[in-house]
Amino acid sequence: MQKYTRILYFLSLVLSLTSLYILEKGGKEIYPFFSWKLFTNPSGSENFEEQYRVYTVKGKDTIRIPCQPTPIYDENNVALIIGFYGRKIDKNEDREASIRKLNTFMRSYRPADRHLILYKESYRPWDLGQPSFSIQKTFISTL
């Protein structure tokens, strides 16, 4: 077992350095463990997961704005910023300033989207892929 651990360690090191090099050159991450999000933010062991999401209004539909990478932010940073301010708004911690800051961020991230709504999405990770899987949306605020 120790033999394989040593091999996996060096393989992981090489792949992480390769991912770092490719990211520095403007490419995409090729090794999923490079950012360690899988270990620092796992949700599979949680009974209940909550995430804050921003939606835009088009016509009479609300459409979730996806967390996509930009030249400034990667998708993880976008989700973390929305989650940070969403939690503060939800818990009424400096609510007006947090709404203003999240609105400023969203205008720089998605300038074309004007009518923005913050929702809290709740779901059970263990139900993912099951017929019983559902996401409950709770309105938090307009931005």
VMD Tcl script that draws the C-alpha trace (Angstrom):
set ca {
  {0.00 0.00 0.00}
  {2.84 2.42 0.80}
  {4.26 1.84 -2.67}
  {1.04 3.04 -4.29}
  {0.74 5.97 -1.89}
  {4.17 7.20 -2.94}
  {3.33 6.83 -6.64}
  {-0.01 8.61 -6.21}
  {1.69 11.41 -4.27}
  {4.19 12.11 -7.06}
  {1.54 11.75 -9.75}
  {-0.64 14.26 -7.90}
  {2.31 16.64 -7.55}
  {3.11 16.46 -11.27}
  {-0.53 16.95 -12.28}
  {-0.92 19.88 -9.86}
  {2.18 21.60 -11.25}
  {0.95 20.97 -14.79}
  {-2.44 22.49 -13.91}
  {-0.70 25.50 -12.36}
  {1.36 26.01 -15.53}
  {-1.68 25.68 -17.80}
  {-3.73 28.08 -15.64}
  {-0.88 30.63 -15.73}
  {-0.90 30.43 -19.54}
  {-4.66 31.12 -19.58}
  {-5.91 27.56 -20.03}
  {-8.40 25.53 -18.03}
  {-7.69 23.37 -15.02}
  {-7.05 19.77 -16.10}
  {-6.58 18.16 -12.70}
  {-9.69 18.32 -10.48}
  {-7.73 18.06 -7.23}
  {-5.57 21.09 -8.02}
  {-7.93 23.56 -6.35}
  {-8.75 21.11 -3.52}
  {-12.39 22.18 -3.58}
  {-13.37 18.54 -3.40}
  {-11.74 18.32 0.04}
  {-12.41 21.80 1.42}
  {-16.06 22.07 0.42}
  {-17.57 18.59 0.12}
  {-21.35 18.30 0.26}
  {-21.89 14.57 -0.06}
  {-21.59 13.96 3.66}
  {-24.07 16.70 4.58}
  {-27.69 15.82 5.20}
  {-28.90 19.17 3.90}
  {-27.14 21.70 1.64}
  {-27.95 25.39 1.18}
  {-26.55 27.60 -1.56}
  {-27.29 31.16 -2.51}
  {-27.99 31.82 -6.19}
  {-28.75 34.91 -8.21}
  {-31.54 34.82 -10.77}
  {-32.42 37.31 -13.48}
  {-35.89 38.12 -14.76}
  {-36.54 37.80 -18.49}
  {-40.13 38.41 -19.45}
  {-42.10 36.50 -16.84}
  {-39.41 33.89 -16.20}
  {-36.72 33.76 -13.55}
  {-33.52 32.29 -14.93}
  {-30.64 31.21 -12.73}
  {-27.38 32.95 -13.58}
  {-24.70 30.26 -13.90}
  {-21.36 30.62 -12.16}
  {-19.03 30.82 -15.16}
  {-15.38 31.82 -15.26}
  {-14.35 35.28 -16.44}
  {-10.87 36.77 -16.95}
  {-11.02 38.04 -13.35}
  {-12.96 35.32 -11.47}
  {-13.17 31.56 -11.76}
  {-16.49 29.81 -11.14}
  {-15.53 28.91 -7.56}
  {-14.81 32.56 -6.69}
  {-18.14 33.67 -8.16}
  {-20.02 31.07 -6.09}
  {-18.08 32.04 -2.94}
  {-18.78 35.77 -3.36}
  {-22.49 35.17 -3.96}
  {-22.60 32.77 -1.00}
  {-20.76 35.18 1.31}
  {-23.01 38.16 0.64}
  {-26.11 35.99 0.28}
  {-25.59 34.59 3.78}
  {-25.06 38.09 5.21}
  {-28.24 39.35 3.52}
  {-30.21 36.30 4.68}
  {-29.06 36.72 8.29}
  {-29.62 40.52 8.23}
  {-25.96 41.23 8.95}
  {-25.37 44.70 7.50}
  {-28.13 43.89 5.02}
  {-28.29 47.12 2.99}
  {-24.52 47.35 2.53}
  {-24.35 43.65 1.58}
  {-27.13 44.08 -0.99}
  {-25.29 47.06 -2.45}
  {-21.98 45.16 -2.60}
  {-23.53 42.06 -4.17}
  {-25.36 44.24 -6.69}
  {-22.08 46.00 -7.56}
  {-20.36 42.64 -8.00}
  {-23.15 41.28 -10.20}
  {-23.09 44.40 -12.40}
  {-19.38 43.85 -13.01}
  {-19.81 40.08 -13.46}
  {-22.95 40.15 -15.65}
  {-23.56 43.76 -16.81}
  {-26.38 42.79 -19.20}
  {-28.55 41.35 -16.40}
  {-30.46 44.13 -14.63}
  {-33.41 42.64 -12.72}
  {-31.67 40.44 -10.17}
  {-33.17 38.30 -7.41}
  {-31.30 36.45 -4.66}
  {-32.63 33.01 -3.69}
  {-31.49 30.40 -1.22}
  {-31.61 26.92 -2.72}
  {-31.92 23.98 -0.33}
  {-31.60 20.31 -1.20}
  {-30.46 16.94 0.10}
  {-27.23 15.80 -1.63}
  {-28.05 12.15 -0.89}
  {-31.19 12.43 -3.06}
  {-29.25 13.59 -6.12}
  {-30.15 11.35 -9.06}
  {-33.23 9.97 -7.30}
  {-36.84 10.67 -8.35}
  {-37.38 12.33 -4.96}
  {-34.65 14.95 -5.60}
  {-35.93 18.51 -5.51}
  {-34.52 21.96 -4.88}
  {-36.49 24.29 -2.63}
  {-36.05 27.96 -3.56}
  {-36.53 30.59 -0.86}
  {-36.74 34.25 -1.85}
  {-34.17 36.36 0.01}
  {-34.06 39.78 -1.69}
  {-34.09 41.73 -4.91}
  {-30.80 43.36 -5.85}
}
mol new
graphics top color blue
foreach p $ca { graphics top sphere $p radius 0.5 }
foreach p [lrange $ca 0 end-1] q [lrange $ca 1 end] { graphics top cylinder $p $q radius 0.2 }
display resetview
